[in-house]
Amino acid sequence: MKRYCLALDLVDDEKLIAEYEAYHENGWPEIKSSITGSGILDMEIYRVSNRLFMIMETEDDFSFENKAIMDASNPKVQEWETLMWNYQQALPFAKPGEKWVLMKKIFELNG
């Protein structure tokens, strides 16, 4: 099993943040299926202010590239991603079109 941590910002607007959280509380079943179907075993998203932090536990052979290919060919995932861009904003240092940015682990207590 592998663990990945990613970050993303939300538009800094309380109403929009509340809407974003409501979408995630009632997540679309097709999105959950696409997540698990790509080899992601568990996923958690945390928020502080307008910054999001995602933890993903994946199968050993999980690939971001394969996930992107699967997502590009899934109309429901594309609909979800388009909707979520109303609430999300790229981190200031993100590459063009990049949403979630992979974080670098700098400490592990038992590592």
C-alpha distance (Angstrom), angle and dihedral (degrees) to the residues before:
residue distance angle dihedral
M1 . . .
K2 3.81 . .
R3 3.80 130.8 .
Y4 3.79 125.0 -146.8
C5 3.80 127.4 -175.1
L6 3.79 121.6 -159.4
A7 3.81 137.2 178.0
L8 3.79 135.3 -150.3
D9 3.80 135.8 163.8
L10 3.78 129.1 -126.9
V11 3.78 124.8 -143.8
D12 3.81 102.2 -87.3
D13 3.80 97.1 -115.6
E14 3.83 121.3 117.0
K15 3.82 94.1 -144.9
L16 3.80 93.1 50.3
I17 3.82 91.9 45.4
A18 3.82 90.0 52.4
E19 3.82 90.2 50.8
Y20 3.81 90.9 48.5
E21 3.80 91.4 51.7
A22 3.82 91.0 47.8
Y23 3.82 90.5 54.7
H24 3.80 89.4 52.7
E25 3.81 94.0 46.7
N26 3.81 88.5 56.4
G27 3.83 97.2 33.3
W28 3.79 117.7 -175.0
P29 3.82 112.0 -101.5
E30 3.83 91.0 -134.4
I31 3.81 89.9 57.9
K32 3.79 92.7 49.2
S33 3.83 88.8 49.9
S34 3.80 92.0 50.5
I35 3.81 90.3 50.5
T36 3.80 95.7 50.6
G37 3.81 92.0 39.0
S38 3.79 90.5 60.1
G39 3.80 94.7 58.8
I40 3.79 99.0 -92.7
L41 3.80 107.2 139.6
D42 3.81 98.8 -176.2
M43 3.78 136.5 2.1
E44 3.79 132.8 -172.5
I45 3.80 128.9 -178.6
Y46 3.80 122.6 -160.0
R47 3.80 128.6 -172.4
V48 3.78 135.2 -154.7
S49 3.80 113.9 178.0
N50 3.81 102.6 -42.6
R51 3.83 96.5 -28.9
L52 3.80 118.9 103.9
F53 3.79 126.4 -156.6
M54 3.82 120.6 -165.5
I55 3.80 126.5 -164.6
M56 3.80 116.8 -164.2
E57 3.78 126.5 -171.8
T58 3.80 109.8 -162.4
E59 3.76 142.8 177.1
D60 3.80 113.2 -91.9
D61 3.81 92.4 -106.0
F62 3.83 95.3 50.4
S63 3.79 113.7 135.8
F64 3.81 128.5 -167.5
E65 3.80 87.5 -152.2
N66 3.81 92.8 56.2
K67 3.81 90.6 45.2
A68 3.83 89.7 53.0
I69 3.82 91.3 50.6
M70 3.80 91.3 49.1
D71 3.82 91.7 47.5
A72 3.81 93.4 48.3
S73 3.80 90.4 57.1
N74 3.82 95.4 45.7
P75 3.84 112.5 86.8
K76 3.82 93.1 -164.0
V77 3.82 91.7 53.4
Q78 3.81 89.4 48.6
E79 3.82 89.8 50.9
W80 3.83 90.1 50.0
E81 3.81 93.3 47.3
T82 3.81 92.1 49.1
L83 3.81 90.0 50.0
M84 3.82 92.6 47.5
W85 3.83 92.0 53.1
N86 3.83 85.9 69.6
Y87 3.80 86.7 68.9
Q88 3.79 103.8 28.1
Q89 3.77 131.5 74.8
A90 3.76 127.2 -170.4
L91 3.77 119.3 -106.7
P92 3.83 110.5 -100.0
F93 3.82 91.8 -108.4
A94 3.82 97.2 42.3
K95 3.78 120.2 123.3
P96 3.83 116.3 -108.7
G97 3.82 109.3 -72.6
E98 3.82 92.7 8.3
K99 3.79 116.3 134.7
W100 3.78 115.8 171.2
V101 3.81 110.8 34.1
L102 3.79 119.4 -150.1
M103 3.79 111.7 -119.8
K104 3.81 125.4 -139.9
K105 3.80 116.7 -123.4
I106 3.79 109.0 -127.2
F107 3.83 101.2 171.3
E108 3.78 139.2 28.0
L109 3.82 120.5 179.0
N110 3.79 95.9 -152.2
G111 3.78 98.7 27.0
